[in-house]
């Protein structure tokens, strides 16, 4: 039963973070006079690039 509540807490935390990011992206979209979809797409592209960069850096560090 403990695992269930831990999962529920984690899900609530993730939902909270998604709501926060959504509000921040909405603010950026309004400030730059762009659509939310456009700003969201840019954010996701940047997130993918960051992940690739971090993975690449991690692989380079492991090499002797």
C-alpha angles and dihedrals in degrees: 000000000000091000090056093056092044089054091048091051091049092048091050090051092050091048090051092052092048090052090049093050091047092054092047092049089049090054091050092048092051093046093049094038091237130130119265089240092057094048091044091051091051090048092051092047090051091048091053091048091049091051091050091049093049093048091048092049090049092053092049091051093053093055115096 
